[in-house]
Amino acid sequence: PSPSISSVTFFPTDPSFTSTLQSYIRNLRFTSTTTPKPLFIVVPSHVSHIQASIICCKTHGLEMRIRSGGHDYDGLSYVSKAPFMILDLFNLRSVSVDNGTAWVESGATLGELFYAISQKSKTHGFPAGVCPTVGVGGHFSGGGYGNMMRKFGLSVDNVIDAKLVDVNGNVLDRESMGEDLFWAIKGGGGASFGIIISWKIKLVSVPEIVTVFKIEKSLEQGVTGIVHKWQYIADKIDPNLFVRVVLLPVNKKHLQSIKAKFIGLFLGNGQELISLMNETFPELGLSFDQCIEMSWIESILFWSNYPKGTSLDVLLDRQPQQEKYLKKKSDYVQEPISKENLEGIWNKMIELKRPALTLNPYGGKMSEISEFETPFPHRAGNIYKIQYSVTWKDDGVEAS
Ligand SMILES: Cc1cc2nc3c(=O)[nH]c(=O)nc-3n(C[C@H](O)[C@H](O)[C@H](O)COP(=O)(O)OP(=O)(O)OC[C@H]3O[C@@H](n4cnc5c(N)ncnc54)[C@H](O)[C@@H]3O)c2cc1C
């Protein structure tokens, strides 16, 4: 028998209401007293709690906000202007890995998923985002991109089944929901179609040794020329290689400038990487001693900025390393930006002092999948995605 729903329902008068609400708010912009609050929160531990919540919302005309990891950039999983409740899935987070596939519940984080895979196999991985605290539910239902997408596509390109509760409370799997609905939840925004409880994924093969690197270049070291060249090779090189560029303004008293971090994952060893880079991207000047060979699961920690030797257990930590106020938007770049225009962008970043740009290369597997295959349409023809982000630490309108 399932525990009664009252034991997993929190009203504003309950002592743990505020901590439950805030524990998965991942953008401090939505922690203010003026942020609309839910009438109550249900933290289901059983599917019957989800079904009862649906009936309750329909009967009382409430909006339901579904929250898995709470990383939505604009708080969509826990804020609404209409009267609403939150269905918070953090207790539904089991992961079971079996023979090259896994069932993962939506409330699991990517870190928990990666950790569970690594406990079963050294040669399996899964293509998904690199931030370990992102929730599976929102990530998969929006597509899910990460540093293996040039080789294996998005997370949803590797989803093979799912369990969902529909608006009438029916529990459906791929067969009973039909291919149209199954198509829609793989990138079309899950909450428009139901509550996805769990996903069956196909794991991918990764080598026992992968290679990572992180190189910084300043304006004086020729950032403009290097980024310009990167645009011509990043989506065309061997799909085993993913090179992200993070551009940041430098705001020192005597130096207003730009720096770029080139962060790489190569599904192969350091020697192979060096010969590939010498052939295709010598401008970066990557040397063998800047390459670090490690297992795929260790590369997840590297990409999350954990120091070498950090225990894999940090992947089970559901709290991010830092909480911030943030705003992020993205564009897709289909023609390389000229050097003159890159310099114009640098000048604007220097003037504004805060914005960071992250360039994620496409191509490879992403170009082989039709734009109609899933609701995520950004496939062939995109060189890279550019994400503009601003983060800040102080509360208030002025800081925003
Ligand atoms: C620090 C940070 C790093 C990120 N890095 C990446 C990255 O590398 N790659 C990438 O692709 N994205 C990245 N993202 C974006 C992230 O993938 C999306 O914001 C994703 O939707 C978050 O999922 P969540 O479950 O944590 O979010 P939530 O806020 O819980 O949910 C997001 C949306 O999905 C809906 N939803 C959640 N769970 C379900 C469910 N079970 N059923 C139906 N609807 C549901 C919610 O209602 C909401 O509309 C990042 C975000 C942050 C804040």
The ligand as a Tripos MOL2 file, in Angstrom:
@<TRIPOS>MOLECULE
LIG
   53    58     1     0     0
SMALL
NO_CHARGES

@<TRIPOS>ATOM
      1 C1         23.5990   25.2250  -14.1330 C.3       1 LIG1
      2 C2         22.8470   24.7020  -15.3300 C.ar      1 LIG1
      3 C3         23.5320   23.9470  -16.2700 C.ar      1 LIG1
      4 C4         22.8610   23.4380  -17.3840 C.ar      1 LIG1
      5 N1         23.5580   22.7040  -18.2960 N.ar      1 LIG1
      6 C5         22.9100   22.1740  -19.3550 C.ar      1 LIG1
      7 C6         23.5900   21.3710  -20.3140 C.ar      1 LIG1
      8 O1         24.8040   21.1560  -20.2220 O.2       1 LIG1
      9 N2         22.8690   20.8530  -21.3390 N.ar      1 LIG1
     10 C7         21.5230   21.0790  -21.4730 C.ar      1 LIG1
     11 O2         20.9010   20.5410  -22.4020 O.2       1 LIG1
     12 N3         20.8720   21.8520  -20.5940 N.ar      1 LIG1
     13 C8         21.5290   22.3950  -19.5450 C.ar      1 LIG1
     14 N4         20.8420   23.1600  -18.6530 N.ar      1 LIG1
     15 C9         19.4220   23.3990  -18.8810 C.3       1 LIG1
     16 C10        18.6050   22.2520  -18.2850 C.3       1 LIG1
     17 O3         18.8200   21.0610  -19.0030 O.3       1 LIG1
     18 C11        17.1120   22.5980  -18.3790 C.3       1 LIG1
     19 O4         16.8470   23.7800  -17.6790 O.3       1 LIG1
     20 C12        16.2620   21.4510  -17.8440 C.3       1 LIG1
     21 O5         14.9160   21.6850  -18.1950 O.3       1 LIG1
     22 C13        16.4070   21.3140  -16.3500 C.3       1 LIG1
     23 O6         15.7990   20.1390  -15.9030 O.3       1 LIG1
     24 P1         15.3500   20.0480  -14.3680 P.3       1 LIG1
     25 O7         14.5860   18.7900  -14.2030 O.co2     1 LIG1
     26 O8         16.5010   20.3000  -13.4820 O.co2     1 LIG1
     27 O9         14.4300   21.3290  -14.2950 O.3       1 LIG1
     28 P2         12.9460   21.6760  -13.7780 P.3       1 LIG1
     29 O10        13.0620   23.1180  -13.4340 O.co2     1 LIG1
     30 O11        12.5290   20.7480  -12.6850 O.co2     1 LIG1
     31 O12        12.0730   21.4190  -15.0310 O.3       1 LIG1
     32 C14        12.2370   22.1290  -16.2480 C.3       1 LIG1
     33 C15        10.9540   22.0670  -17.0920 C.3       1 LIG1
     34 O13        10.6140   20.7060  -17.3640 O.3       1 LIG1
     35 C16         9.3410   20.3760  -16.7920 C.3       1 LIG1
     36 N5          9.4670   19.0510  -16.1710 N.ar      1 LIG1
     37 C17        10.4030   18.6810  -15.2550 C.ar      1 LIG1
     38 N6         10.2340   17.3930  -14.9290 N.ar      1 LIG1
     39 C18         9.1790   16.9380  -15.6350 C.ar      1 LIG1
     40 C19         8.5180   15.6760  -15.7010 C.ar      1 LIG1
     41 N7          8.9330   14.6380  -14.9730 N.pl3     1 LIG1
     42 N8          7.4420   15.5510  -16.5090 N.ar      1 LIG1
     43 C20         7.0190   16.6060  -17.2530 C.ar      1 LIG1
     44 N9          7.6100   17.8330  -17.2350 N.ar      1 LIG1
     45 C21         8.6820   17.9900  -16.4280 C.ar      1 LIG1
     46 C22         9.0990   21.4500  -15.7410 C.3       1 LIG1
     47 O14         7.7270   21.6170  -15.4520 O.3       1 LIG1
     48 C23         9.7370   22.6680  -16.3830 C.3       1 LIG1
     49 O15         8.8760   23.2220  -17.3480 O.3       1 LIG1
     50 C24        21.4830   23.6920  -17.5410 C.ar      1 LIG1
     51 C25        20.8010   24.4620  -16.5940 C.ar      1 LIG1
     52 C26        21.4740   24.9710  -15.5030 C.ar      1 LIG1
     53 C27        20.7370   25.8170  -14.5060 C.3       1 LIG1
@<TRIPOS>BOND
     1     1     2 1
     2     2     3 ar
     3     2    52 ar
     4     3     4 ar
     5     4     5 ar
     6     4    50 ar
     7     5     6 ar
     8     6     7 ar
     9     6    13 1
    10     7     8 2
    11     7     9 ar
    12     9    10 ar
    13    10    11 2
    14    10    12 ar
    15    12    13 ar
    16    13    14 ar
    17    14    15 1
    18    14    50 ar
    19    15    16 1
    20    16    17 1
    21    16    18 1
    22    18    19 1
    23    18    20 1
    24    20    21 1
    25    20    22 1
    26    22    23 1
    27    23    24 1
    28    24    25 2
    29    24    26 1
    30    24    27 1
    31    27    28 1
    32    28    29 2
    33    28    30 1
    34    28    31 1
    35    31    32 1
    36    32    33 1
    37    33    34 1
    38    33    48 1
    39    34    35 1
    40    35    36 1
    41    35    46 1
    42    36    37 ar
    43    36    45 ar
    44    37    38 ar
    45    38    39 ar
    46    39    40 ar
    47    39    45 ar
    48    40    41 1
    49    40    42 ar
    50    42    43 ar
    51    43    44 ar
    52    44    45 ar
    53    46    47 1
    54    46    48 1
    55    48    49 1
    56    50    51 ar
    57    51    52 ar
    58    52    53 1
@<TRIPOS>SUBSTRUCTURE
     1 LIG1         1 GROUP 0 **** ****
